[in-house]
Amino acid sequence: MKQQRGEQTIRRLLDAALAVHAGLGAEGFTVQAVTGASGVSQGSLYHHFGSFDGLAAALYARCMGELMDALVAAATAATTAREGVHALVVAYLRFVAEHTAAVRFMQSTPWLTFAPPHAALVAEAKEPRMRRLLEWVRPHVVAGRVVDLPDPLMEMLVVGPLAETARRWLAGATDIDLEQAMRLLPERVWRSVQA
């Protein structure tokens, strides 16, 4: 019962933190705003997260985990490498459209700015999911269908254009249309990783 209440408090704080960031931006993202929106005391926030940075890292990890889950599900459901890359690109851009607050938070709070041990928390959320994507692509690399690159470069080649598209769209660029990007980018990204 106590554990369940603790999990509910954590969820309430994370939900409130995302809502505060979405409503007030990075400038309004403060411990007072989050505790006020959640109805949870500052002491309870520190009890569960250690610090406000700990809360931000946990929120980043949750958002990253949700995005990565969408990417893993899309790619691994495909039967060919090309279909998998196409599905991953569309899943990423659809996530941006449907979870704008989460993506905006991740882009305004780069995980590299988190000091240890907070960076480790984010890595724990991302790395197992990234490993699943790399395990999915590895047989395609071995079979000669996908270019053989170091893992970080493969990630940058696929995710880089999508992250930049999201960044510009979130910034309000009028020349970025996510639906158009979902139609045009999958094949271009595929060609960039095709062997």
N, C-alpha and C positions, 0 to 999 in steps of 0.2 A: 504493500500500500504506500509506504514512504517512498520507495523507489519510483512507483508510478506517478506520485505527486511531483517528485523531482524531475522526471521526464516531461511532465506537463509544463512545469515552470520553465524548463529549458526551451521547449517548443514555443511557449508564449513569448519568451524573451527574443528568440530568433525571429519569430514572425513579426513582433513589434519592431525589432531593429531593421528588418527589411522594409517595413511600411514607413518608418521614420526616414530612412535613407531615400526612399522613393518620393516621399512627400516634401522633405526639407533639403535634400541634397547632402553632399559631403559636409557642407558648412554646418548644417543643423543636426548632423549625426553625432549626438553627444550622449553621455551616460544619463543625464537628466531627462533628455527627450525620450530615450528608450525606456527608462524606468517609469516615466510618466505615462507613456503610451501602453505599457504592458501591465501596469498596476503592481509590478514586482519591485520589492525594495532593492536599493543599491547594495545592501549587504548580501542579499540573496544572489544578485548578479555576480558579485565577487566570489561568493561561495561556489557557484557553479562554473565560473569561467576564469577565476583568478584575477582578471582585470578587464577593462573595457577592450583592450587589444585582444584579449583572449576570446571575448564575445565576437569581435569582428572576424577573427580568424576562424572561429567555429561557423559563423554565417557564411564566410567565403567557402569553407570546406563543404558545407551543405549545398550551396549553389553550384559549386564545381562538380560535386558528386551527382547532382541531378542532371547537369549538362552531359557529363561523361556517360551516365547511364543511358541517356537518349542516343548518344553516338554509338555506344557498344551495341545496343539493341538493334539499331538500324543497320550497322555494318555486318554484324554476325548473322543476321537473318537473310542476307543476300547469298545467292548461289555462285556468283562470279566476282572477281576482283573489281571489275568495272561497275557492276551493280552495287557492290558494297561501298565504293568510293562515292558514287552518285548518292546513295542513300544517306551516307554520313554527312555529305555537304548539305543536303536538303534538311536533315534532322537538326544540324547546327543552326541553320538560318531560321527554321521553324521555331526552335527553342528561343532564339532571339526575339521573334515576333510574339510568342506566347508567354514568355517569362522575362519581359523587358526589365522589370525591377531587379531581378537577379543578375542579369547580364550587366546592367548599368552599375550595380554594386561591385561586381567582379572587375569591371574595367576601371572603376574609380579607386579600387583598393588592390593594386597588384600584389600577388601573394609574396613576391620577393621582398616586399617591404616589411613583412612580418619577421620579427626577431625570433630566434629559437627560444623556447620550444614551440612557438606558434607556427613557424614554418613547417615543423615536423607534422603538426596536426593536419595542415593543408596537404602535405605530401602523402600522408596516410589515406586521405580521401581520393587523391588523384591517381597515385601510382598503381594500385591494383586494377583499376579500370583501364589505365593506359596499357598496362601489361596485357590485358585481355585483347585490346585492339591490336597490339603488336603481335600477339600470338595468332590472331586472325590473319594478319597480313603476311606473316613469315612464310607459310607454305606457298603463297603467291610469289614471293620473292625467290624462293628456292626453285619454283617452276619456271622462273624467267618472265612472269607476267608483270611484275612490279619491280621497279628499280631498287637496287640494293644500296641503301643509304644508312648512315648511323641513325639510330632511333630519334635523337633530338632533331636532326635535320628533316627526317620524314615528317615528324610532327609539325615543324615550322612550314614545310612545303604545303601540307594539307590545310592546317588550321590558320596559318598566317593570313591568306587572302580572306578567309571567313571572319576572322577577328577584326581585320581592318574594315571590312564591309559593315560589320556590326557597329564598330566604333563610329564610323561616319554617319550611319543611319541614326544611331542614338544621339549624335550631336546635332541632328536636324538637317543634314545635307539633303537638299531637295532633289539632287540628281541620283540618289540611291533609292532604288525600289526593291524591296526584299523579294517580292514575287518574281520580278524580272531576274534577280540574282539567282533564285532557286531554279529558274529555267536555264540560265546561261552558264553559271559557274560549274555545275557538276561535271560536264564533259571537259571543261578547261582544266579543272583540278585533276581529273583522271589522266589527262594527257601529260600533266606535269610529273606524275608518278608511274606512268606506264613504262615498262622496260623497252 
